[in-house]
Amino acid sequence: AQKITQTQPGMFVQEKEAVTLDCTYDTSDPSYGLFWYKQPSSGEMIFLIYQGSYDQQNATEGRYSLNFQKARKSANLVISASQLGDSAMYFCAMRRPSGGYNKLIFGAGTRLAVHP
Amino acid sequence: DTGVSQDPRHKITKRGQNVTFRCDPISEHNRLYWYRQTLGQGPEFLTYFQNEAQLEKSRLLSDRFSAERPKGSFSTLEIQRTEQGDSAMYLCASSLDSPKGSMNTEAFFGQGTRLTVV
Protein backbone atom coordinates (compact mmCIF):
# COMPACT_ATOMS: atom_id res chain seq x y z
CA ALA A 1 0.00 0.00 0.00
CA GLN A 2 1.12 3.53 -0.65
CA LYS A 3 1.73 5.21 2.65
CA ILE A 4 3.51 7.89 4.62
CA THR A 5 5.10 7.15 7.99
CA GLN A 6 6.00 9.76 10.58
CA THR A 7 7.50 7.95 13.55
CA GLN A 8 7.79 10.92 15.92
CA PRO A 9 4.47 11.72 17.59
CA GLY A 10 6.07 14.67 19.38
CA MET A 11 9.30 16.63 19.29
CA PHE A 12 10.74 19.34 21.52
CA VAL A 13 13.32 21.91 20.47
CA GLN A 14 14.90 24.92 22.08
CA GLU A 15 14.26 28.25 20.44
CA LYS A 16 16.92 29.11 17.82
CA GLU A 17 18.02 25.48 17.52
CA ALA A 18 17.50 23.31 14.43
CA VAL A 19 15.14 20.33 14.42
CA THR A 20 14.58 17.44 12.02
CA LEU A 21 11.15 15.88 11.54
CA ASP A 22 11.24 12.41 10.02
CA CYS A 23 9.16 11.12 7.12
CA THR A 24 9.40 7.88 5.18
CA TYR A 25 7.20 6.92 2.28
CA ASP A 26 6.31 3.86 0.30
CA THR A 27 5.45 3.92 -3.38
CA SER A 28 6.28 1.95 -6.49
CA ASP A 29 5.70 4.93 -8.78
CA PRO A 30 8.89 6.42 -10.24
CA SER A 31 7.28 9.85 -10.33
CA TYR A 32 5.83 11.36 -7.19
CA GLY A 33 5.80 14.55 -5.16
CA LEU A 34 6.44 15.03 -1.47
CA PHE A 35 5.01 17.89 0.57
CA TRP A 36 5.26 19.20 4.09
CA TYR A 37 2.39 21.09 5.70
CA LYS A 38 2.16 22.90 9.02
CA GLN A 39 -1.09 22.86 10.98
CA PRO A 40 -1.31 25.36 13.85
CA SER A 41 -4.05 25.13 16.44
CA SER A 42 -6.31 27.21 14.18
CA GLY A 43 -6.66 24.16 11.94
CA GLU A 44 -5.52 25.47 8.58
CA MET A 45 -2.95 23.40 6.70
CA ILE A 46 -0.13 25.67 5.57
CA PHE A 47 2.11 24.52 2.71
CA LEU A 48 5.81 24.66 3.59
CA ILE A 49 7.91 22.88 0.99
CA TYR A 50 7.78 20.52 -2.00
CA GLN A 51 10.21 17.92 -3.36
CA GLY A 52 9.75 16.13 -6.67
CA SER A 53 11.06 12.61 -7.09
CA TYR A 54 13.21 13.66 -10.05
CA ASP A 55 14.57 16.80 -8.44
CA GLN A 56 18.34 16.60 -8.24
CA GLN A 57 18.72 18.99 -5.35
CA ASN A 58 17.10 19.10 -1.95
CA ALA A 59 14.34 21.67 -1.73
CA THR A 60 14.79 24.75 0.45
CA GLU A 61 12.32 27.48 1.42
CA GLY A 62 13.69 30.02 3.87
CA ARG A 63 14.25 28.26 7.21
CA TYR A 64 12.81 25.01 5.84
CA SER A 65 14.81 22.45 3.95
CA LEU A 66 14.01 18.93 2.90
CA ASN A 67 16.58 16.17 3.33
CA PHE A 68 15.56 13.91 0.44
CA GLN A 69 17.14 10.47 0.36
CA LYS A 70 15.45 8.69 -2.51
CA ALA A 71 17.07 5.29 -2.07
CA ARG A 72 15.97 5.21 1.56
CA LYS A 73 12.56 6.67 0.68
CA SER A 74 12.88 9.38 3.26
CA ALA A 75 12.00 13.06 3.08
CA ASN A 76 12.87 14.65 6.40
CA LEU A 77 12.00 18.27 7.13
CA VAL A 78 14.71 20.41 8.70
CA ILE A 79 13.68 23.62 10.42
CA SER A 80 16.61 25.87 11.21
CA ALA A 81 16.66 28.57 13.89
CA SER A 82 13.37 27.47 15.46
CA GLN A 83 10.94 30.14 16.57
CA LEU A 84 8.13 29.98 19.11
CA GLY A 85 5.65 30.35 16.27
CA ASP A 86 6.88 27.07 14.78
CA SER A 87 5.02 25.16 17.49
CA ALA A 88 2.38 23.21 15.56
CA MET A 89 1.56 19.86 13.96
CA TYR A 90 3.63 19.01 10.91
CA PHE A 91 2.42 16.63 8.23
CA CYS A 92 4.33 14.92 5.47
CA ALA A 93 2.28 14.08 2.38
CA MET A 94 2.73 12.42 -0.99
CA ARG A 95 1.07 12.77 -4.37
CA ARG A 96 1.62 10.11 -7.01
CA PRO A 97 0.18 9.51 -10.49
CA SER A 98 -1.10 5.97 -10.01
CA GLY A 99 -3.54 7.21 -7.39
CA GLY A 100 -4.73 9.96 -9.65
CA TYR A 101 -2.79 13.18 -9.81
CA ASN A 102 -5.18 14.58 -7.41
CA LYS A 103 -5.15 13.54 -3.82
CA LEU A 104 -2.53 13.91 -1.15
CA ILE A 105 -1.77 11.01 1.20
CA PHE A 106 -0.81 12.28 4.64
CA GLY A 107 1.15 10.81 7.50
CA ALA A 108 -0.11 10.91 11.08
CA GLY A 109 1.90 14.01 11.85
CA THR A 110 4.48 15.19 14.39
CA ARG A 111 3.66 17.73 17.07
CA LEU A 112 6.53 20.18 17.48
CA ALA A 113 6.91 22.24 20.63
CA VAL A 114 9.45 25.07 20.63
CA HIS A 115 10.61 26.10 24.10
CA PRO A 116 12.05 29.53 24.94
CA ASP B 1 -9.89 36.74 -2.36
CA THR B 2 -8.06 35.80 0.82
CA GLY B 3 -8.01 32.04 0.52
CA VAL B 4 -10.22 29.00 1.00
CA SER B 5 -13.08 29.65 3.38
CA GLN B 6 -15.26 27.10 5.11
CA ASP B 7 -18.53 27.54 6.93
CA PRO B 8 -19.37 26.85 9.67
CA ARG B 9 -16.14 26.58 11.64
CA HIS B 10 -17.80 24.46 14.29
CA LYS B 11 -20.94 22.33 14.26
CA ILE B 12 -22.47 20.33 17.11
CA THR B 13 -25.32 18.07 16.12
CA LYS B 14 -27.34 15.27 17.59
CA ARG B 15 -26.90 11.78 16.25
CA GLY B 16 -29.27 11.13 13.38
CA GLN B 17 -29.46 14.72 12.20
CA ASN B 18 -28.29 15.92 8.79
CA VAL B 19 -25.55 18.50 8.45
CA THR B 20 -24.21 20.48 5.50
CA PHE B 21 -20.86 22.23 5.21
CA ARG B 22 -19.84 24.81 2.65
CA CYS B 23 -16.47 25.47 1.05
CA ASP B 24 -15.57 28.51 -1.05
CA PRO B 25 -12.31 27.84 -2.88
CA ILE B 26 -9.87 30.39 -4.23
CA SER B 27 -11.74 31.90 -7.16
CA GLU B 28 -9.47 30.85 -10.03
CA HIS B 29 -8.94 27.32 -8.73
CA ASN B 30 -10.81 24.66 -10.67
CA ARG B 31 -9.79 21.74 -8.46
CA LEU B 32 -11.51 21.20 -5.11
CA TYR B 33 -10.91 18.50 -2.52
CA TRP B 34 -12.57 17.39 0.69
CA TYR B 35 -10.59 15.66 3.43
CA ARG B 36 -11.53 14.34 6.85
CA GLN B 37 -9.18 14.55 9.83
CA THR B 38 -9.82 12.68 13.06
CA LEU B 39 -8.01 13.44 16.29
CA GLY B 40 -4.34 12.50 16.19
CA GLN B 41 -4.36 11.61 12.52
CA GLY B 42 -3.47 13.24 9.26
CA PRO B 43 -6.17 14.27 6.79
CA GLU B 44 -7.76 11.48 4.73
CA PHE B 45 -9.01 12.10 1.21
CA LEU B 46 -12.77 12.01 0.71
CA THR B 47 -13.53 13.37 -2.74
CA TYR B 48 -12.26 15.53 -5.61
CA PHE B 49 -13.92 17.89 -8.09
CA GLN B 50 -12.56 19.21 -11.36
CA ASN B 51 -14.81 22.20 -11.98
CA GLU B 52 -18.33 20.82 -11.40
CA ALA B 53 -17.46 17.18 -12.09
CA GLN B 54 -16.86 14.87 -9.15
CA LEU B 55 -14.04 12.72 -10.50
CA GLU B 56 -12.96 10.69 -7.52
CA LYS B 57 -14.54 9.43 -4.32
CA SER B 58 -12.88 7.57 -1.49
CA ARG B 59 -14.38 4.42 -0.02
CA LEU B 60 -14.55 6.47 3.17
CA LEU B 61 -17.42 8.37 1.56
CA SER B 62 -20.36 6.18 2.54
CA ASP B 63 -23.86 6.51 1.10
CA ARG B 64 -24.68 8.95 3.88
CA PHE B 65 -22.18 11.44 2.47
CA SER B 66 -22.79 13.51 -0.62
CA ALA B 67 -20.76 16.33 -2.09
CA GLU B 68 -21.68 18.78 -4.82
CA ARG B 69 -20.09 21.62 -6.71
CA PRO B 70 -22.97 22.73 -8.89
CA LYS B 71 -21.43 25.65 -10.74
CA GLY B 72 -17.81 24.77 -10.38
CA SER B 73 -17.31 27.35 -7.68
CA PHE B 74 -18.37 26.65 -4.08
CA SER B 75 -18.94 23.12 -2.84
CA THR B 76 -21.14 21.54 -0.20
CA LEU B 77 -20.62 18.37 1.79
CA GLU B 78 -23.73 16.85 3.35
CA ILE B 79 -23.80 14.10 5.93
CA GLN B 80 -27.16 12.43 6.45
CA ARG B 81 -28.17 10.57 9.63
CA THR B 82 -24.97 11.55 11.42
CA GLU B 83 -23.23 9.03 13.64
CA GLN B 84 -20.76 9.62 16.46
CA GLY B 85 -18.02 8.23 14.25
CA ASP B 86 -18.55 11.16 11.90
CA SER B 87 -17.08 13.51 14.50
CA ALA B 88 -13.98 14.98 12.86
CA MET B 89 -12.50 18.04 11.20
CA TYR B 90 -13.64 18.36 7.59
CA LEU B 91 -11.07 20.18 5.48
CA CYS B 92 -11.56 21.67 2.05
CA ALA B 93 -8.67 22.45 -0.29
CA SER B 94 -8.39 23.94 -3.76
CA SER B 95 -5.72 24.16 -6.41
CA LEU B 96 -5.07 25.14 -9.98
CA ASP B 97 -4.84 22.58 -12.73
CA SER B 98 -1.39 21.15 -13.11
CA PRO B 99 0.29 20.11 -16.34
CA LYS B 100 0.04 16.39 -16.97
CA GLY B 101 2.82 14.63 -15.16
CA SER B 102 3.40 17.49 -12.77
CA MET B 103 3.24 16.62 -9.11
CA ASN B 104 3.99 19.99 -7.57
CA THR B 105 0.70 21.83 -7.68
CA GLU B 106 0.17 23.25 -4.25
CA ALA B 107 -3.17 22.70 -2.56
CA PHE B 108 -4.47 25.54 -0.39
CA PHE B 109 -6.52 24.49 2.61
CA GLY B 110 -9.31 26.16 4.52
CA GLN B 111 -9.47 26.22 8.30
CA GLY B 112 -11.91 23.35 8.38
CA THR B 113 -15.27 22.61 9.91
CA ARG B 114 -15.09 20.75 13.20
CA LEU B 115 -18.09 18.45 13.57
CA THR B 116 -19.11 16.99 16.91
CA VAL B 117 -21.92 14.45 16.94
CA VAL B 118 -23.46 13.95 20.39
Contacts between the chains, C-beta under 8 A, distances in Angstrom:
chain1	res1	chain2	res2	distance
A	4	B	42	7.5
A	31	B	101	6.9
A	31	B	103	6.6
A	32	B	103	6.1
A	33	B	103	3.0
A	33	B	104	5.4
A	35	B	106	7.8
A	37	B	109	7.6
A	42	B	111	5.9
A	43	B	89	6.3
A	43	B	91	7.8
A	43	B	111	4.7
A	43	B	112	4.4
A	43	B	114	7.3
A	44	B	109	5.7
A	44	B	110	6.7
A	44	B	111	4.5
A	44	B	112	7.2
A	45	B	43	7.2
A	45	B	91	6.7
A	45	B	93	7.4
A	45	B	109	3.8
A	46	B	109	7.7
A	47	B	106	5.0
A	47	B	107	7.3
A	47	B	108	7.2
A	50	B	104	5.1
A	50	B	106	7.0
A	52	B	103	5.7
A	52	B	104	5.9
A	53	B	103	7.4
A	91	B	42	5.0
A	91	B	43	7.5
A	93	B	42	7.4
A	95	B	103	5.2
A	96	B	103	7.4
A	97	B	101	7.3
A	97	B	103	7.5
A	100	B	48	7.3
A	100	B	55	7.7
A	100	B	56	5.6
A	101	B	98	6.6
A	101	B	100	7.7
A	101	B	102	7.8
A	101	B	103	7.4
A	102	B	31	7.0
A	102	B	33	7.1
A	102	B	48	4.7
A	102	B	55	7.3
A	102	B	56	6.0
A	103	B	33	6.6
A	103	B	45	4.0
A	103	B	48	6.2
A	103	B	56	7.0
A	104	B	33	8.0
A	104	B	35	8.0
A	104	B	43	7.5
A	104	B	45	7.0
A	104	B	107	6.5
A	105	B	45	7.4
A	106	B	42	3.1
A	106	B	43	5.1
A	106	B	44	7.4
A	107	B	42	5.3
A	108	B	40	7.0
A	108	B	41	5.6
A	108	B	42	5.3
A	109	B	40	7.9
A	109	B	41	7.5
A	109	B	42	5.3
